[in-house]
Amino acid sequence: MRILVIDAFSESHLEALRSLGLTVEYQPQLKTEELAAAIDGVTILVARSKKVSKEAIDQGRELTLIVRAGAGVNTIDVAAASARGVYVANCPGKNSIAVAELTLGLLLALDRRLPDQVADLRAGVWNKKEYSRADGLYGQTLGVIGLGSIGVEVARRARAFGMRVVVWSRSLTDERAGELQLERARTVPELCGLSDAVTLHVALTPETRGLVGEAALSRLRDRAMLINTSRAEVIDSAALKRAIAGQHLRVATDVFDKEPAGGSGAFDDELAKLPGVYGTHHVGASTEQAQSAVADETVRVVRRFVERGEVPNCVNTRASSRSPAAFQLLVRHYDKVGVLAEVLGAIRRHAINVEEMENTIFEGAQAASARIRLSARPPAELLEEIRARAETIIHVDVVELP
């Protein structure tokens, strides 16, 4: 089985993959546009920053699993993978501390104007009077948009600075907010209206694209601080530029609309040139600690797939959302060759689609129980046809799913 790793990976982690009996191909210099030509014959693909396009996925005739060595999967055409039955897995939560540390660093940099101070000193300018003017973070309100693992780590660190923390998340309840000793805002605009600084920690999805727009930004007070270490697209860039000009908004961002495809290259984004804007090079997750943790998790995902046929952290199967199945067929049967093939053949003859199936073997390997989730109610004729196989079928029942 071949595994192709197309981004930086440590030798120790590559050796861990080899120990699984895999043929490891390590091509960190491979360009995105070259992937389609290199993927034929590959069963597992590991990618971090490089994009995995529909074209590449379609060329991977043996491709079965794509592991994103990171949290977000927006660099992978998940729809294309799903259409070809290719698992997509990620490594959530492993870089949370690294991103949280950068977020707090950017917050301090904005308040104390650290990059400007460094630039003046290097230019031979001493201006203590100007740079002595800073608000300080203690007692200020930080609004956190998104309360996944990164948002939780940011909130924890902000509270250690003595900040009041207000949070918005679609899934956040009052009970959960209380457990974390945080205040809950009902909407993003409400959060912005309560905050001296706002930081974003949401994944890029159709629902979060443009999440922070005119309605939210207009609620920020003059000279409020905004930090984005998630994805550039979660903020309406045109509205953001207007807020920077009209409200003197102070912005620190690790992400941009126009980022070079590789690790280095020419860069030209209008946002980075605006006064009051500090930028970093999309390095939020790039600490040695974080990368080692992500690589560990990548190896774990691959190991489970190779040894058990399971895919931890899979993002594109029905296991993570409600199945479309309406009924569940329960078949207790003797553990013999061909039993399930006969059952599935009968279901097929009645033109009913199988949405999910699980077969559990009991101790002693004499009997088993199959749970077969169906798209429609199995008719009485189908049930009788299965029950008629008394030499292999113990019991048949059907349950309507909620």
N, C-alpha and C positions, 0 to 999 in steps of 0.2 A: 504494500500500500504506500503510495507516494503522498508526501505532505510538502507543500510549497509555502515558504515563509518569505514575504516580500517587504518586510520592514525590519528595522534593527531588532535583534534578539541576541541575548547573551549566549556564549558558548556553552555554559553550564545548562541552560534551558534547552538548547539545541540537542545536547547530549541526552537530556531527559526524554526528549521526543524519540531519539534513536533507540533508547533503551526499551521502547515500546514495540520494537521490531519494524519501525517505519523507515522508509527511504526518505531522508530529509534533504530537500533542495533549498538552499539558503541564497536568495537573490535580493538583498536589500537595495541594490542599485537599479533594479528593474523599474522602468517607467510605467506609469499608468496605462499609456497607450500600447505598451508592449505585452500587457498581461494576457490578452486574448490569444496571442500566438504562443504563450508559454504554459497555458493551463491545461492543454490536452493531456490526458492520462493522469491528472492530479485528482486525488480523492478528497484531500483536506487542504484548505487554503487558510493561511493566517495572515491577516492584514491589520495594520494600525492606522496610519494616516493616508495611505494610498486609496484611491477610489476603486471600487469593484463594480464595473458597469454591467449592464444587461448583455452587451456584446461579449464580454469576457465570460459571464456565467453561461451563456448559450453555447460557447465553444467548449466548455468543460463537460464533456460527455460523461465522464466518470465522477465529476464533482458531486460530493454528497454533503459536505459540511464546510461552512465558512465561519471562522472565528474572528471576531473583531477584538483585537487586543486593546481594549478600552471600553468605555461605557456606552457612548452613543453609537448608533448604527446608520446614521444619515449618510455616511460615505459608501454604503453598500446598497445596491438596488435590491431591496428586500422583496419587492413585488415580483421581480424577475426570478429571484431564487425560489420563492414560494410556487411560482408557476411551473417550475421544473422539479419541485419536490426536494429542494436543497435546504438543509437546516442552516439557520443563521443564529449564532450564539454570541454573546458579549461577555464582558468581565465587569459587571457593575460594582460600584462602591470601592474598588481597589485604589483609585486615585483621589478619593474624597479629601483626605487630609492635605495632599499636595495642592489641590485647587483652593481649599479653604485658606491655606497659608498664603498663597498668592493674593487671594481676595483681601485679606487683612493687610497685606503689604501695600496693595494699591490704595486701600482706604487711608492708610497712614501717609502714603506719598501724596495723595490729593490734599489732605488736611495741612501737611507741612510743606508742600510744594518741593519735595526732595529733588526731583529731576532738575527743576529750575535753579535750585541752590547749587547743585553740582555743576551745572552748565556755567553759572556765573563765576564760581570759583576757578574753573578751568580757563575761563576767559580773563582771569585776573581781577575780578570785581568782588569787592567785599560790601555786603548790603545787609548787615544785621538788623537795621531798623525796619526794612521792608519785610524780611522773613521772620521777624519776631511776631508778626500778626498771624495767628492761627486760632481756630476755634477750639480745638481739642476734641477728643471723642467721648470722654467721660460725660455721662448724662445725656448724650445725644441719642436720637432714635434711629435705629437701623431697620429698614424694611427689607425683608428677605422674600423674594419671589421664587417659590419652589422649595419644598421641604423633603427632598430625597436625602440620600446619605451626605451629599455635599452641603446642602442647605442646613442640615442638622449640625455638621461640624462648624460651619460659619457662625451659626447662632450661638453655639457653645463658646466659641472664642470671643465673639462680640460681647457676650455677657461677662466674660472675664475682664474685659476692658471697662466694665461698668456702664455698658450701653443698654438702653431699653430696646427690646427686639419685638417687632411686629412682623407677622408672617402671613403670606397668602399662598395657598395651594388648593387645587381642585379637590383633593382627597382629604384635606385636613378637617378634623372635627374639633369642636370645643373641648371635648374630653382629651384628645391627643395633645392639643395645644396646652392644656392645663398640666398634663403630665410632664411636658418639656419646659414648663414655666415660661411660656411665650404667649404673646397676645395675638389674636387671630383677626385679620381683616377680611371682610366679606368679598371685596373686589380689589382688583389691581389699582384702579384710580383711588379707592379709599386708602389703600396702603401708601400710595405716593403722597397723599394729602397729610398723612400722619408722620412722614419720615424726613429726617435731615439728610439721610443717605439711603440709597436703594441698591441692592445687589441681586443679580439674576442667576438662578441655578435651575433652569428647566431644560429638558431635552428638546431638540427641534422636531416638532411634529406639525401636521396640518393645523392642529388646534393652537399651537404656540407661536406659529409664524406671525410676526407683527403683533404679538401679545401686548407689548408696551408701545402704545401709539399716542396720538394727540391727546386723547381723553385722559390718559394717565400722566403723561409728561407735563401737561398744563397744570396739574395739581401740585407739582413740585415747587417749593419756594425758590426764590432767587438764590443762586450760588449753592443750591443743593448738589450733592455728590451722587453720581451714578456709576456703578461698577458692573461690567459684563464679562464674566469668564465662562459663559455658556456657548452661545452661538450668535453671530452677528444678526441673523435673520429674525431673532425673537424681538428685535426692536425695529420699529419703522424708522429707517435711516433718514428719510426726508424730515419727518417730525422731530427727530433727535437733533438734526442740524439747526432747525429753527429754534428749538429750545436752548441750544448752546448760545445762539446769537441773542435771543430775546430775553432769556432768563439767566444768562451768564452761568449756565449749568457747567459744573466741573465733572469731567468724564474720565474714567480709566477703563480701558478695554484690552482684553487679551485676544479678541477676535475681530475680524474685519470682513466686509463684503468681498473685497478683492485680495485674497491671499494667494501667493505663489503656490503652484501645485506641489513643488518639492520642498525640501528642508531649507533651501536658500534660493535667492533669485532677486530680480528687480521687483520693487514694491511701489505702488502708486495708488493710494486711497485718500480721498479728500478729507475724510474724518480725521486721519492722523495729523493733518496739517493745521487743524483748527486750534485757536488759542484755548487754553484750559483743558486740552485733551492729552492724556498720557496713554501710551500704548506699549504693549509687550508683544512678543512674537508667537502667540498661540502656544505658550509653554506651561499652561496651568497644571497639566498632569505630568510635566517633565522633570521629575526628580528621580534620583536613583532608587529611593525607597519605593516610590509609586510604580516605576517601571518593573522593578523586581516583583512586586506584589501582583501586577497585571500578568507578567510572564508566568508566575506560579499558577495563577488561575487559568491561563490559557492551556498550560500543560495538564491541569486537572480536567478541563473540559475534554481535551483530546483523549486523555487516558480513559475516561468514562465511556467515550464513544467507541474506542478501539476494544476495550475489554468487556463492555456490557451492552453496547449498542444504544446507550442512553446519551442524551444531549442536555447537560445542565445549562441553565440560563438561555434556553432557546426562546427566540422572540417572534417566531413566525409560524407557530402551530396553534391549533385550537385549544391546546392545554392552558394557554394564558388568557383565553377569553371564553365566552359561553359557546358551547357546541351547538350547531344547528339541529342536532338530533332531537326528535320529538318523543321517541319511544326507545326503551331498552329491553332487548331480548335476553333473558337469563337461561342459559343452557348448561345443566349439569350433565356431564358425560363421562364415559370411560376413556382413559388416556390411551387411545389406540390410533394407529396411522389412518389418516383419511377422514376422520370423524368431522373435523371442522370444514374440510373441503366439501363434504356432502351438505353440511348445513349452509355454507355460503352459496353453494350451487342452487339450493332450494330458494334462498333469498333472492338470488339473481333472476331466477325464473319468474318470480313475482314482481320483478322490476322495482325493487326497493333498494335504495343506496345505503351502504354501510358507511357511517360517518366515523365511528371509532370502535375499536375492539380490544379486549384484554382477556387473556386466558390464564387462569391461575391453577397450578398443579398442586394437589394435596400431598401430604406426607405419604410415602410409600409408592407414589407415582402410579396409582391405580385409577384414580378419579381426578377430574378437573372441573372447573366452572368457568364458562365463557360469558363475558358481558359484551353484548353486541349492540351498539347504539345505531338506531335506524332513522332514516329521514321521514318515514311514514309508519302508520300502525300496521303491523303484520296481520293479514287476514286469518280467519279461523282455519282456512284450508292450508295455509302455510304451517301453522302450528301443528295441525294434525299430521301433515306430511313429515315433520321432524320427529314428532312423538312416535310415529309408526316404526321408527328404527330402534326397536326395543333392545336389540343386542348391543347398541352403542350409546343410546340416550337414556339417562336416568330420569330427568325431569325438565320440563320446559315451562317458562312463565314469561309474562310480558308486563312491563311497568311504564305508565305514562310519566314522562319527565316534566318537572315544573317549568 
